[in-house]
Amino acid sequence: MERISVGGGALRIEWPTVALILLCYLAWLAIGLLVWPDWPVLALGGLGVVLALQSSLMHEASHGHPTRSARLNEALVGLPVGLVWPYRRFKSIHLRHHADDRLTDPFDDPESYYQALWQHEELPRAMKMVLRLNNTMLGRMLINPWLGSVGFIISDMRAIAAGDRVIRKAWLLHGAGLAVVLPVVAYGFGMPVWLYVVGPVWLGQALISVRTFAEHQWSERPDGRTIIVERSPLSLLFLNNNLHLVHHKMPNVSWYRLPALFRERREEWIRMNGGYVFPNYLALFGAFAFKAKEPVAHPVLRRAPEPHRAYRPRVRTRGVGGLSGTAPVPAKPPKD
């Protein structure tokens, strides 16, 4: 990490992350321009991997990397090559998710896959079946890119129709980015946009679903709700978020520091989350490819929340599109 003077102050720059961002976008262009014309199947797969990496980089930027400037971070990762998620919406939703004592709560955790029992019982039988399939690992990879994306877009369009200016601005900026990305895909790459959607976009979200599938489970103890996947060839693609408990306890730590922090206190981390540990994603797939890991109905929450119940995490500062920090990062992981 290096600091350079900007306007009389110091701007932290994390060069490994900057290099990865540049590599990601250059790979997107190179595959589309050079590989797609001659090896289309290889290009579709390669673009899917690139879009998954860009999603991981959006996550990294939402936590204040690779610089302390929210606007600069947005500029670095905000080009929407994955089409679906406006960066500012991703950031706002994800940082609300980092209230660890509300993890998995379907009302307070915007990334929860659980539903309250009363909410689930009101659904049609066919939708209940879809959600059960979505709680298998194979279902999460195949179904959730469509289910989650459509649900998110409908929800945001309703919010915009109701007058939410913040969400509207996020989508206007996203639209400006799409005005760059879509012509490059259609005319620069010469790839039909529909194929880009059902190929790289779907594959990229499916790859990210490998990571998000089991990141959280219900536990009486907040630390027991977050997984550790110790090793995986996908670690770089996920920017070491397989060590998800370490990230949740130290959310402002850069991705390339997480493995060393885990190794230094491996037994302590495992004790902290009550042994919610898998050796790799292959073990997860073997156990839950066709079997739901969790019920759709939340194991505890059975009735509607009280008005104004939603939790708000502690805020250090605000940045573009969301909270730029949550609780202060501990110098060492706390012991149970």
C-alpha atoms as one frame of an Amber mdcrd trajectory, in Angstrom:
protein
   0.000   0.000   0.000   1.230   3.483  -0.877   0.065   6.989   0.006   0.213
   9.859  -2.449  -0.530  13.491  -1.781  -3.859  14.720  -3.136  -5.047  18.250
  -2.372  -2.810  18.552   0.646  -3.949  15.217   2.098  -2.921  11.599   1.760
  -4.775   9.150  -0.445  -4.208   5.488   0.341  -3.829   3.307  -2.732  -3.809
  -0.487  -2.585  -1.930  -1.350  -5.740  -2.719  -5.110  -5.839  -6.407  -4.255
  -6.043  -5.833  -1.536  -8.657  -3.848  -4.015 -10.763  -6.617  -6.619 -10.474
  -9.269  -4.085 -11.519  -7.240  -3.130 -14.608  -6.618  -6.794 -15.418 -10.335
  -7.544 -15.070 -11.486  -4.891 -17.541  -8.624  -5.551 -19.971  -9.484  -9.266
 -19.912 -13.127  -8.407 -20.634 -12.112  -6.430 -23.706  -9.484  -8.908 -24.866
 -11.779 -11.925 -24.632 -14.616 -10.133 -26.373 -12.501  -8.645 -29.146  -9.914
 -11.360 -29.733 -11.238 -14.694 -28.455 -14.969 -14.480 -29.268 -14.586 -14.370
 -33.080 -12.604 -17.636 -33.299 -13.369 -19.557 -30.088 -16.899 -18.521 -29.062
 -17.479 -21.222 -26.434 -14.157 -20.438 -24.752 -15.014 -16.737 -24.865 -18.414
 -17.232 -23.229 -16.805 -19.174 -20.380 -13.942 -16.706 -20.002 -16.291 -13.731
 -19.908 -18.364 -15.462 -17.223 -15.247 -15.779 -15.036 -14.376 -12.117 -15.663
 -17.881 -10.988 -14.663 -17.637 -13.021 -11.447 -14.309 -11.338 -10.686 -15.808
  -7.905 -11.371 -18.591  -8.702  -8.894 -15.960  -9.575  -6.279 -14.168  -6.287
  -7.017 -17.444  -4.376  -6.555 -17.705  -6.014  -3.147 -14.143  -4.983  -2.330
 -14.784  -1.377  -3.407 -17.942  -1.209  -1.300 -15.718  -1.676   1.765 -13.412
   1.212   0.901 -10.827  -0.333  -1.412  -8.533   0.295  -3.190  -8.588   3.963
  -2.043 -10.253   6.006   0.674 -12.174   7.963  -1.956 -15.692   6.596  -2.412
 -16.063   8.369  -5.762 -12.753   7.066  -7.089 -13.596   3.524  -6.022 -16.942
   3.835  -7.771 -15.246   5.059 -10.940 -12.800   2.149 -10.858 -15.367  -0.673
 -10.551 -18.666   0.924 -11.532 -18.721   0.058 -15.247 -21.603  -2.462 -15.264
 -20.199  -5.279 -17.386 -22.393  -7.642 -15.339 -25.463  -5.622 -16.443 -27.746
  -6.258 -13.451 -26.432  -4.508 -10.343 -25.949  -0.739 -10.110 -22.822  -0.246
  -8.019 -24.477   2.176  -5.599 -27.339  -0.225  -4.953 -24.925  -3.111  -4.432
 -22.937  -1.047  -1.942 -25.931   0.209   0.011 -27.519  -3.232   0.282 -24.304
  -5.041   1.126 -23.209  -2.690   3.894 -26.596  -3.042   5.585 -25.965  -6.785
   5.498 -22.888  -6.286   7.688 -24.897  -5.847  10.893 -23.763  -9.211  12.256
 -26.288  -9.444  15.080 -29.064  -9.285  12.433 -27.542 -11.762   9.958 -30.107
 -14.116   8.383 -33.078 -12.051   9.633 -35.318 -11.824   6.543 -36.466  -8.322
   7.486 -33.223  -6.744   8.685 -30.643  -8.605   6.565 -31.145  -7.684   2.886
 -29.042 -10.670   1.782 -30.943 -13.289   3.782 -32.409 -16.279   1.943 -34.774
 -17.086   4.811 -38.421 -16.067   5.067 -40.583 -15.692   8.151 -42.841 -18.736
   8.592 -46.047 -16.733   8.185 -44.597 -15.112   5.043 -43.605 -18.462   3.559
 -46.958 -20.102   4.253 -48.754 -17.438   2.192 -46.847 -18.352  -0.987 -48.308
 -20.525  -3.755 -47.177 -24.151  -3.704 -45.186 -23.745  -6.928 -43.206 -20.830
  -5.478 -42.457 -22.813  -2.335 -41.035 -25.562  -4.532 -38.860 -23.086  -6.449
 -37.488 -21.671  -3.187 -36.727 -25.162  -1.863 -34.802 -25.914  -5.052 -33.035
 -22.567  -4.667 -31.732 -23.756  -1.300 -29.805 -26.590  -2.938 -26.369 -25.673
  -4.244 -27.152 -26.656  -7.830 -30.449 -24.782  -7.650 -28.734 -21.699  -6.253
 -26.345 -21.684  -9.195 -28.999 -22.268 -11.873 -32.112 -20.557 -10.498 -30.937
 -17.740  -8.282 -29.242 -15.631 -10.997 -32.721 -15.209 -12.507 -34.812 -15.311
  -9.344 -32.626 -12.866  -7.447 -32.084 -10.487 -10.350 -35.743 -10.238 -11.335
 -36.854  -9.800  -7.724 -34.236  -7.108  -7.128 -35.149  -5.158 -10.269 -38.890
  -5.295  -9.539 -38.316  -4.116  -5.970 -36.151  -1.206  -7.090 -38.580  -0.154
  -9.831 -41.363  -0.063  -7.247 -39.199   2.078  -4.981 -38.474   4.486  -7.842
 -42.188   4.671  -8.698 -42.852   5.519  -5.040 -40.430   8.456  -5.296 -37.107
   7.139  -3.957 -34.602   9.592  -5.449 -31.496   7.826  -4.163 -32.399   4.585
  -5.903 -33.434   6.490  -9.018 -30.040   8.204  -9.186 -28.254   4.875  -8.762
 -30.173   3.476 -11.722 -29.609   6.586 -13.851 -25.859   6.196 -13.331 -26.207
   2.504 -14.085 -28.047   3.366 -17.285 -25.185   5.632 -18.333 -22.802   2.719
 -17.803 -25.013   0.368 -19.807 -24.948   2.907 -22.639 -21.214   2.161 -22.832
 -21.234  -1.587 -22.157 -24.065  -2.724 -24.433 -22.717  -1.118 -27.647 -19.285
  -2.597 -26.925 -20.851  -6.055 -26.551 -23.151  -5.764 -29.563 -20.910  -3.896
 -32.028 -17.392  -4.188 -30.625 -17.533  -7.895 -29.752 -20.218  -8.664 -32.333
 -22.066 -10.751 -29.723 -25.869 -10.774 -29.485 -26.897  -9.111 -26.225 -29.312
 -11.953 -25.445 -26.428 -14.425 -25.661 -24.307 -12.226 -23.396 -27.153 -12.361
 -20.846 -27.797 -16.117 -20.958 -24.075 -16.876 -21.255 -21.510 -14.745 -19.381
 -23.978 -12.849 -17.168 -25.704 -16.024 -16.009 -22.422 -17.908 -15.604 -20.821
 -15.045 -13.683 -23.693 -14.919 -11.214 -23.721 -18.719 -10.959 -20.034 -18.700
  -9.998 -20.656 -16.052  -7.339 -23.541 -18.212  -6.064 -20.994 -20.932  -5.246
 -19.559 -18.529  -2.665 -22.802 -17.035  -1.371 -24.673 -20.357  -1.134 -23.571
 -21.222   2.398 -22.008 -17.989   3.635 -24.586 -17.670   6.412 -26.821 -19.922
   8.472 -29.048 -19.317  11.456 -27.337 -19.662  14.839 -28.190 -18.315  18.277
 -24.664 -16.867  18.343 -23.984 -14.195  15.676 -20.436 -15.468  15.104 -21.835
 -18.921  14.389 -23.794 -17.590  11.417 -20.825 -17.072   9.079 -18.862 -19.765
   7.284 -15.179 -20.507   6.780 -14.218 -22.407   3.621 -10.559 -23.079   4.241
  -9.128 -23.730   0.772 -10.311 -23.414  -2.788  -8.925 -22.795  -6.276 -11.730
 -20.217  -6.460 -10.232 -18.115  -3.645  -8.714 -15.533  -5.991 -11.956 -15.258
  -7.969 -13.785 -14.638  -4.678 -11.004 -12.363  -3.343 -10.601 -14.670  -0.337
 -14.193 -14.232   0.789 -14.267 -17.976   1.290 -12.770 -16.951   4.662 -16.041
 -15.184   5.237 -15.988 -14.972   9.028 -12.635 -13.181   8.897 -14.120 -10.683
   6.446 -17.188 -10.093   8.617 -15.138  -9.540  11.756 -12.654  -7.291   9.955
 -14.652  -5.842   7.027 -12.231  -3.045   6.172  -9.220  -5.356   5.715  -8.023
  -5.799   2.123  -8.685  -9.106   0.396  -5.020 -10.054   0.077  -4.470  -9.820
   3.855  -7.275 -12.217   4.832  -5.409 -15.551   4.362  -2.537 -14.532   6.651
  -4.963 -13.265   9.287  -6.792 -16.595   9.145  -3.637 -18.704   9.348  -2.326
 -16.772  12.348  -5.352 -17.715  14.463  -6.956 -20.626  12.638  -8.093 -22.493
  15.751  -9.423 -19.285  17.277 -11.500 -18.439  14.193 -12.933 -21.964  14.036
 -13.797 -21.865  17.726 -15.370 -18.452  17.229 -17.884 -19.648  14.636 -18.590
 -22.942  16.394 -16.974 -25.090  13.719 -19.066 -23.874  10.787 -16.194 -24.850
   8.499 -15.859 -26.701   5.186 -12.504 -27.740   3.712 -13.483 -26.584   0.197
 -16.461 -25.882  -2.069 -16.319 -29.390  -3.526 -17.250 -30.746  -0.089 -20.193
 -28.324   0.023 -21.286 -29.379  -3.448 -21.031 -33.063  -2.565 -23.213 -32.580
   0.506 -25.792 -30.146  -0.855 -25.836 -30.255  -4.665 -29.334 -31.783  -4.618
 -30.215 -31.344  -0.953 -31.384 -28.128   0.676 -28.844 -26.965   3.229 -31.322
 -24.746   5.072 -35.104 -24.518   5.295 -36.711 -21.581   3.528 -38.673 -20.646
   6.649 -36.470 -19.016   9.290 -36.006 -21.456  12.203 -36.937 -18.807  14.788
 -38.779 -15.928  13.158 -42.457 -16.806  12.901 -44.353 -13.516  12.953 -44.228
 -10.122  11.311 -41.731  -7.567  12.677 -42.882  -4.689  14.799 -43.073  -1.272
  13.062 -39.725   0.554  12.816 -37.884  -2.529  14.033 -35.237  -2.600  11.306
 -31.699  -2.461  12.646 -29.255   0.216  11.520 -25.524  -0.496  11.894 -23.226
   2.048  13.489 -21.950   4.480  10.891 -18.478   5.981  10.814 -18.793   7.989
   7.614 -21.006   8.084   4.570 -19.748   7.637   1.045 -21.141   7.530  -2.456
 -24.048   5.140  -2.669 -24.021   3.835   0.867 -22.340   3.607   4.222 -18.572
   3.702   3.906 -17.922   1.886   7.162 -19.562  -0.036   9.975 -18.195  -0.794
  13.421 -14.469  -0.093  13.956 -12.193  -2.957  12.947 -10.619  -4.758  15.922
  -6.857  -5.022  16.033  -7.262  -8.741  16.754 -10.248 -11.056  16.366 -12.089
 -11.073  19.722 -12.043 -14.280  21.718 -15.171 -16.063  22.835
